[in-house]
């Protein structure tokens, strides 16, 4: 594989984000291929648990898919933008994990600190949880072959040929499953958002 100069790589990644923002699944797949391993490593370092890191990676890529059109190359490099999304997703999950139900009842309103950002954080955490639940439900509705191929493509970093080998299916079938899986996933997510 030939070495691509850094500036060319940044331009190429910005183009992939723009194409992803326009709904191009192949561009999204290519972006996933470039970013999934380093983003997973970062998530793993931040949360320390492979399962949580995979969930964070999944949530991050769903946010990238939904927000790619809002990427502004004047503000950050493409990978830096993706890292920012991942970090926020990690921190939201860590906050949720640390949050414990309280049994103390405050009788004096003055005893409760007024933290308006806590309400905002709670709202974002609830939205992140809702997004994750919607994604799980949407994945559950996809036929088994499509779901397995899509999960391997999104979360393992395997190529389509490697997925075909692992599933003992022709590469063309795997490509169709992944393409169809993305279409079905997006359709299901769009339907449940309305």
Helices and strands as residue ranges (DSSP letters): H 6-21, H 25-47, H 50-67, G 68-70, H 78-98, G 109-111, H 116-141, H 144-155, H 160-167, H 171-193
